[in-house]
Amino acid sequence: MRPGQKGRLAILISGRGSNLQAFIEACASGQLAAEICVVISNNPAATGLDRAAAAGIPTRCIDHRDFPSREAFDAALAREVALWRADLVILAGFMRILTPVFIQPLAGRLLNVHPSLLPKYPGLQTHQRALDAGDQEAGVTVHFVTLELDGGPPIIQARVPIIPGDTAESLAARVIVQEHVIYPLAAQWHIAGRLQLTEQGACLDGKPLPATGIDYRQEVA
């Protein structure tokens, strides 16, 4: 990417696209020096496709049910992403477990957001699991995608307190506000050339990040 040139994002969704909207707004405000070149969904009924179209963003649907295997679907998805020459691929509520067929060609250019303070609670029902464990805080992690499910190196985390009377729904509502802040921020670091995935893990400005990523409460840049 040439200096001063906007980065190109491909965003993958399966549902309503709330994180997609955060990226649309970050690009429009200039907070994120990028353009969304395509939004792709595996779900033809995803309302996020309408959100993208309303913003003038090209959309594509590759229905995973049309393929005989995960690998066949992932190969088709990888071909579509390659057509758009994206600098960075953003998983934004993309509800598919990806295989090496898709992940390996995009190593270091594939980000995900997970609604827990990884390595705690990979997988589903993260908020209820935090409540059941009696945790005092919950949160969200942006991380690189690797072959380990929800196990790629964390980049940045944001924390929210768990308050008396919280339900999984009330906790999720506070966590998602932080998702919408830190996910575009991590993408901007990558687009600006500051963030890389190395053999040592995630690095920002050439320095290895902590095992759980940057704590957003301490982030000022």
C-alpha positions in Angstrom: 0.0 0.0 0.0 1.4 3.4 -1.0 1.8 6.2 1.5 -1.3 8.2 1.7 -3.4 5.6 0.0 -6.5 4.3 1.7 -6.5 0.7 2.8 -9.0 -1.8 1.4 -11.1 -3.8 3.7 -13.2 -6.9 3.0 -15.8 -7.4 5.8 -17.4 -10.8 6.4 -20.7 -11.0 8.2 -23.5 -13.5 9.0 -26.1 -11.3 10.6 -27.2 -7.8 11.3 -23.8 -6.2 10.9 -23.4 -4.0 14.0 -19.6 -4.1 13.9 -19.9 -3.5 10.1 -21.7 -0.2 11.0 -18.9 0.8 13.3 -16.5 0.3 10.4 -18.7 2.2 8.0 -18.7 5.1 10.5 -15.0 5.0 11.2 -14.2 5.1 7.5 -16.6 8.0 6.9 -15.1 10.0 9.8 -11.5 9.5 8.8 -10.7 7.6 12.1 -9.9 4.6 9.8 -7.9 5.5 6.7 -9.6 2.8 4.6 -12.5 2.0 2.4 -14.7 -1.1 2.6 -14.4 -2.6 -0.8 -16.9 -5.5 -0.3 -19.1 -7.0 2.4 -19.5 -10.8 2.0 -22.0 -13.0 3.8 -22.6 -16.7 4.0 -26.2 -16.0 4.9 -28.5 -14.6 2.1 -30.9 -13.3 4.8 -28.2 -11.3 6.7 -29.6 -7.8 7.3 -26.1 -6.5 7.3 -26.1 -6.9 3.5 -28.9 -4.3 3.4 -26.9 -2.1 5.7 -23.9 -2.3 3.4 -25.9 -1.7 0.2 -27.5 1.4 1.8 -24.0 2.7 2.3 -23.1 2.1 -1.3 -20.8 -0.8 -0.5 -20.7 -3.8 -2.9 -22.1 -7.0 -1.4 -21.7 -10.6 -2.2 -23.3 -13.7 -0.8 -21.7 -17.2 -0.8 -24.1 -19.5 0.9 -22.2 -22.2 2.7 -25.2 -24.6 2.2 -24.4 -24.7 -1.5 -21.1 -26.5 -0.8 -20.3 -30.1 0.1 -17.7 -29.3 2.7 -16.2 -26.5 4.8 -13.1 -26.6 2.6 -15.1 -26.2 -0.6 -16.9 -23.2 0.9 -13.7 -21.7 2.2 -12.0 -22.1 -1.2 -14.9 -20.2 -2.9 -14.8 -17.5 -0.2 -11.0 -17.1 -0.6 -11.4 -16.7 -4.3 -14.0 -14.0 -3.9 -11.9 -12.1 -1.3 -8.9 -12.3 -3.6 -10.9 -10.6 -6.4 -11.3 -7.5 -4.3 -7.5 -7.1 -3.5 -8.2 -6.4 0.2 -5.4 -5.4 2.4 -7.2 -6.6 5.5 -10.1 -9.0 6.1 -12.4 -8.3 9.0 -14.6 -11.0 10.5 -17.6 -9.1 11.9 -20.0 -11.7 13.3 -19.1 -14.2 10.7 -20.5 -17.4 12.2 -18.4 -20.0 10.4 -15.4 -22.0 11.7 -12.8 -21.4 9.0 -10.4 -24.0 7.8 -6.7 -23.6 6.7 -7.9 -23.3 3.1 -9.1 -19.8 4.0 -6.9 -18.8 6.9 -3.4 -19.7 5.6 -3.4 -17.5 2.5 -4.5 -14.5 4.6 -2.1 -15.1 7.5 -1.4 -11.7 9.2 -4.2 -10.0 7.3 -7.2 -11.6 9.0 -8.8 -10.1 12.2 -11.6 -11.2 14.5 -13.3 -9.9 17.5 -14.4 -12.1 20.4 -16.7 -11.1 23.2 -14.5 -12.2 26.1 -11.2 -11.5 27.7 -9.3 -14.2 25.9 -7.9 -16.7 26.7 -11.0 -16.9 28.9 -14.1 -18.3 27.3 -13.4 -19.1 23.7 -16.4 -20.3 21.8 -20.0 -19.4 22.5 -22.1 -18.1 25.5 -19.2 -16.0 26.7 -21.2 -13.6 28.8 -23.2 -16.2 30.6 -20.0 -18.1 31.3 -18.4 -15.1 32.9 -21.5 -14.6 35.1 -21.6 -18.2 36.1 -18.0 -18.1 37.1 -18.6 -15.1 39.4 -16.2 -12.9 37.4 -15.9 -9.2 38.4 -15.3 -8.1 34.8 -15.9 -9.1 31.3 -14.9 -7.7 28.0 -13.8 -8.1 24.4 -10.7 -9.0 22.5 -9.5 -8.2 19.0 -7.1 -10.8 17.7 -5.4 -12.2 14.7 -7.0 -15.3 13.2 -4.9 -18.4 13.2 -5.7 -22.1 12.9 -6.6 -22.3 16.6 -10.3 -21.3 17.2 -10.3 -18.0 19.1 -6.6 -18.7 19.8 -4.8 -16.2 17.6 -2.6 -13.6 19.3 -4.6 -10.9 21.0 -4.1 -7.3 19.8 -6.2 -5.2 22.2 -8.8 -5.8 24.9 -11.4 -3.6 26.5 -12.9 -4.4 29.9 -16.3 -3.7 31.4 -17.3 -4.3 35.1 -19.9 -6.9 35.9 -22.5 -5.2 38.1 -25.0 -6.8 40.5 -28.1 -7.9 38.6 -26.3 -8.2 35.3 -27.8 -10.7 32.8 -26.0 -12.1 29.8 -28.1 -9.6 27.7 -27.3 -6.5 29.8 -23.6 -7.4 29.9 -23.5 -8.0 26.1 -25.0 -4.6 25.5 -22.2 -2.9 27.4 -19.5 -5.1 25.8 -20.6 -4.4 22.3 -20.1 -0.7 22.8 -16.4 -1.4 23.4 -16.2 -3.7 20.5 -17.2 -0.9 18.2 -14.4 1.3 19.6 -11.4 -1.1 19.6 -12.0 -3.1 16.5 -11.7 -0.2 14.0 -8.7 1.0 16.1 -6.9 -2.3 15.6 -7.7 -2.2 11.9 -6.2 1.3 11.7 -3.0 0.2 13.3 -2.7 -2.6 10.7 -3.6 -0.3 7.7 -1.0 2.2 9.0 1.7 -0.5 9.0 2.1 -0.4 12.8 0.6 -3.8 13.5 2.0 -7.1 12.3 1.7 -10.8 13.0 5.2 -12.4 13.5 6.6 -15.7 14.7 6.7 -14.1 18.2 3.0 -13.1 18.0 1.3 -9.7 17.5 3.7 -6.7 17.3 2.9 -3.0 17.4 5.5 -0.5 16.3 8.0 -3.4 16.2 7.4 -4.4 19.8 5.8 -7.6 20.9 2.4 -7.1 22.6 1.5 -8.7 25.9 0.0 -12.1 25.9 -3.5 -10.6 26.3 -2.9 -7.7 24.0 -3.0 -4.0 24.9 -5.4 -3.0 27.6 -7.6 -0.3 26.1 -7.8 1.6 29.3 -4.0 2.3 29.0 -4.1 3.1 25.2 -3.6 6.7 24.3 -2.2 6.6 20.7 
